[in-house]
Amino acid sequence: MTRILIADDHDVVRSGLQAILGDQPGWEVVAEAEDGRQAVELAAATQPDVAILDYQLPIMNGVEVTRQIRAFQPRTEVLIFTMHGSEPLIRELLEAGARGYLLKSDARRFLLPAVETLARHQPFFTGRVSEALLAAYLAKAAPPGDALSPRERSVLQLIAEGRTNKEVAQLLAINLKTAESHRAAAMRKVNAHCTADVVRYAIRNKLVEL
């Protein structure tokens, strides 16, 4: 039997979830909470397998509720069920211990698979949530040079190889003024103030080899 707790401050949402989840064989909604404090208390009293929480709960928000449930009932998996899909909020809830995140707009397709997956103690995220996390990760992980255009990367490589501006222009089939412009823009983007800085950047980012 999969035991489920629902926490949402809207009666219609709780009723709708109860109707959908309660009809599933082997599933039982053991508690419903209308605020965060009640959710924590009911989770302690009923020990559910899955707690479905809205983020915007009165008295105690979803982050703190998640943190407390996971601290005192580590076997209870938390599924955040909310309208809000911003990356900072998703990250904050994951850090608090949530293992699933479902936007209410995706409930029709993914609610049952989400609960089923968390009941097996596996994480669940819809494509839109995963894309938000991945985009944020790539934005933070990308080195400053990723802002370089392909032509600017080529210019930096040639500079690191010891080429002069005239040689860069000849090799790339551009005029000298354009080569100088690309060089200045590329050095500014990677925070390089001299040729030695360019060489260090090029080695670090595998534009050239030692």
N, C-alpha and C positions, 0 to 999 in steps of 0.2 A: 504493500500500500504506500503510495506516494502522498505525503502529507504537505499541504500547501497553506501558507499564510498570505493574505492579501492586505496591503496597506495603501489606501488612497483616500483623500479627503472628500471625494465626490461619490455620493451614494450610487449614482447611476453606473459609474465605472466599476465599483465593487460588485454591484448586482450583475453586471454584464460578465465580469470575470467569473463570478460564482456560477452563473448559468453555463458558461462554456466549459470550465474546468471540472465542475461537479458531475458533468455527464460522461467524463472519460472513465472507462473501466480501470479500476485500481487506483484512482486518484480521489483524494478527499480534501476539501477546503476545511481546515480545522479551526481557522480564526480569521476575523476581519478587523482591521484597525482603521480608525479615521484620523489619527495623528501619530507623530513619531514616537512619543513616549509610550503610547498604548501598543505600538508595534513592537517595541523592545520588550515590554512586559509580557505580551502574548507569545512572543517568540520563546521567551524563557519558560513560560508555562506549558506550551504545547510542543516544543521541540520539532518544528516542521522540517521537512527535507528541503523545501524551497520556499524562500520568502520573496514575494513579488512586491516591490516598493516603488512608489512614485518618488521623484526627487523632492518636489515641493510639498512636503508634509508640514502641517502646523506643529508648533511647539519644538520639534526636533527634526531637522531636515534629513533628507535621504543619506547624506554623507555620514552624519553622526549615527544614524540608525544602523547603517551598514557596518560601521566600525564597531559598534557595541554588540550587534548580533554575532559578528565574526569573532569577536574577542571571547564571548561567553558561550556561544553555540557554534563552534568551528565546523561542525558537520552540516550546518544549515547553509545552503548555497543561496546567494542573493542575486535576484534578477531585477535590474532597474527597468522600470516600465514608465516612460516619460515622454513628453513632447519635445524635450530639449536635447539637442544633439551636438552641442558645441564641444570641440576637442578638449578645452581645459576642464570642463565639467566631467566629461567621460574619464579623463585621466585621473581626476581627483577621486571619483567614485571607485575606479579600479584600484587605486592606491589604498583606499579604505577597506577593500576586500571583496567588492562585487566581482562576480565571475561571468555575469551576463548583462547585456545592455540591449534593450529593445525599444524602439520608438513606437509610440502609440499608433502612428500612421501605418506601421508595418504589422500591426497585431493580427489582422485577418490572415496573413500568410504565415506568420512566424511564431505566434504565441505558443501553440502546442509543441512544435519542435523545440522551442527555447526551454520550456519547462521540462520536457522529456530529456533534453541534453543535460541540463543542470542536475536533474535527479540522478544522472549517472556520474555526477561530479566531474563533468567536462565543461569547458567554457563555451559560451554562445554569443556571437555578435553577428548582426546582419551585415550585408555588404556595405550599406551606407555608413555604418558605424566604423567598420574596418577601414574603409576608405578615408574617413576623417582622421583616424589614428595614424594611418600610414602616411598621409599627406603631411601631417604635423611632424612626424618622425623624420621624414626626408628633408623637410624644410630646416629642421634643427640640426640634422646630421650633416647636411651638405656643407662642404668647405667653401670659403669665400670665392674660390676660383670657379665654382659652378655658375657664377654670374657672368663668366667670360663667354663671349661669342666664339664660335669655332675659329674665326680669323684671328681673334685676340690670343687664343691659346696657341695658334701656330706662330704668332709673332713672339710670344713669350718663349716658346721652345727655341726658336732661332736665336733670340737674344742670349738665352742660357748657353747655347752652343758657341757663343762668341761672335756672332754675326753683327756687322754694322747695320745701321739703318739703310744704307744704300744696298747692301747685300740682301737684306730682308725684302726690300722693295723689288729687287730683281727676281728673287726666288719665288715670290708670291704674285709676281706680275701686276704690281700696283705701283703708283707713283710714290716718290719719296715723301711727299707731304702726307699722304694717306698712311704710309708706314709709320711715320712719326706720330700721327694722331692715334693709331691703334696701339702703339707702344705706350704712349702717355695714359691712355684709357685703361689698358691692361694693368699697368703698374699701379695705378690708383686703386683699382678694384682689389688687387691682392696686397695692398699696403706695402709695396716695394718702393724703396727710396733710392736704390742704386742697383747696378748690375749684379752685385753679390747677393742682394736680396732676391733678385729674380732667379738666380742660380739655385739658391736654397729652396725657393718655392717650387721650382721645376723638379728638383730631385725629390722633394717630399711628396709631390703629387704625380710622380712617375712620368713627367713629360720628357725627361732625359735620364740616362743612366750614368752612374759613376764609372 
